[in-house]
């Protein structure tokens, strides 16, 4: 996994993706594409 530098600091963090877990779980295929 790639890490990205946080602002102007020397800290490196992994990108975070929120909200992607609903596809195929609580939303059906048609709703996902709407």
Backbone as ProteinMPNN parsed JSONL, in Angstrom:
{"seq_chain_A": "XXXXXXXXXXXXXXXXXXXXXXXXXXXXXXXXXX", "coords_chain_A": {"N_chain_A": [[0.846, -1.179, 0.0], [0.558, 2.166, -0.868], [1.949, 5.037, 0.727], [1.25, 8.34, 1.828], [2.555, 11.626, 2.19], [1.85, 13.622, 4.994], [0.614, 16.667, 4.841], [2.899, 19.265, 5.521], [4.565, 17.869, 7.088], [6.763, 15.236, 8.339], [5.377, 12.942, 8.52], [3.994, 9.902, 7.341], [1.131, 8.546, 5.873], [-1.406, 6.074, 5.202], [-3.679, 6.217, 2.46], [-7.151, 6.859, 3.051], [-10.29, 5.468, 2.554], [-13.625, 6.223, 2.628], [-16.986, 5.108, 2.944], [-17.213, 3.339, 0.808], [-17.998, 0.793, 1.389], [-20.698, 0.227, 1.164], [-21.548, -0.624, -1.299], [-22.994, -3.269, -2.923], [-23.725, -4.354, -0.542], [-25.582, -2.913, 1.234], [-26.774, -1.519, -0.744], [-28.337, -2.169, -3.81], [-27.352, -3.34, -7.143], [-28.435, -1.625, -9.161], [-29.08, 0.726, -7.726], [-26.527, 1.439, -6.892], [-25.359, 2.386, -9.221], [-26.826, 4.629, -9.771]], "CA_chain_A": [[0.0, 0.0, 0.0], [1.322, 3.407, -0.921], [1.706, 5.999, 1.791], [1.365, 9.733, 1.393], [3.048, 12.553, 3.196], [0.778, 14.393, 5.616], [0.904, 18.101, 4.851], [4.32, 19.633, 5.451], [5.253, 17.114, 8.132], [7.471, 14.035, 7.895], [4.514, 11.788, 8.766], [3.431, 9.231, 6.171], [-0.092, 7.822, 6.21], [-2.066, 5.367, 4.104], [-4.941, 6.867, 2.076], [-8.328, 6.286, 3.691], [-11.49, 5.578, 1.726], [-14.828, 6.063, 3.441], [-18.247, 5.018, 2.232], [-17.204, 2.366, -0.274], [-18.455, -0.525, 1.835], [-22.137, 0.015, 0.973], [-21.82, -1.199, -2.606], [-23.178, -4.714, -2.88], [-24.099, -4.802, 0.792], [-26.873, -2.301, 1.554], [-27.317, -0.962, -1.983], [-28.308, -3.135, -4.909], [-26.543, -2.904, -8.282], [-29.059, -0.48, -9.833], [-28.915, 1.892, -6.862], [-25.109, 1.788, -6.877], [-25.012, 3.119, -10.429], [-27.637, 5.857, -9.866]], "C_chain_A": [[0.892, 1.243, 0.0], [0.967, 4.291, 0.262], [1.94, 7.393, 1.24], [1.843, 10.59, 2.546], [1.902, 13.419, 3.702], [1.19, 15.858, 5.722], [2.381, 18.396, 4.679], [5.126, 18.921, 6.519], [6.014, 15.95, 7.514], [6.639, 12.784, 8.114], [3.984, 11.228, 7.455], [2.225, 8.424, 6.614], [-0.626, 7.109, 4.974], [-3.349, 6.117, 3.758], [-6.133, 6.13, 2.686], [-9.542, 6.524, 2.805], [-12.701, 5.297, 2.604], [-16.051, 5.932, 2.544], [-18.295, 3.993, 1.118], [-17.775, 1.017, 0.104], [-19.944, -0.766, 1.618], [-22.455, -0.656, -0.35], [-21.874, -2.715, -2.515], [-23.588, -5.229, -1.52], [-25.468, -4.23, 1.145], [-27.524, -1.683, 0.324], [-27.248, -2.029, -3.069], [-27.549, -2.535, -6.1], [-27.117, -1.667, -8.962], [-28.866, 0.8, -9.023], [-27.462, 2.36, -6.847], [-24.715, 2.63, -8.077], [-25.809, 4.403, -10.584], [-26.915, 7.064, -9.325]], "O_chain_A": [[1.849, 1.344, 0.768], [-0.169, 4.291, 0.738], [2.722, 7.593, 0.312], [1.57, 10.312, 3.713], [1.079, 13.89, 2.917], [1.999, 16.237, 6.569], [3.036, 17.842, 3.796], [6.248, 19.323, 6.824], [5.922, 15.706, 6.311], [7.134, 11.674, 7.918], [3.576, 11.977, 6.568], [2.283, 7.703, 7.61], [-0.332, 7.497, 3.844], [-4.04, 6.603, 4.654], [-6.109, 4.906, 2.815], [-9.79, 7.645, 2.361], [-12.784, 4.249, 3.245], [-16.132, 6.578, 1.499], [-19.357, 3.799, 0.527], [-18.013, 0.179, -0.766], [-20.416, -1.875, 1.868], [-23.543, -1.21, -0.506], [-20.919, -3.359, -2.083], [-23.783, -6.433, -1.355], [-26.419, -4.988, 1.336], [-28.711, -1.357, 0.354], [-26.232, -2.705, -3.229], [-27.154, -1.37, -6.069], [-26.369, -0.752, -9.305], [-28.524, 1.843, -9.581], [-27.202, 3.562, -6.794], [-23.841, 3.49, -7.974], [-25.493, 5.206, -11.462], [-27.462, 8.167, -9.334]]}, "name": "protein", "num_of_chains": 1, "seq": "XXXXXXXXXXXXXXXXXXXXXXXXXXXXXXXXXX"}
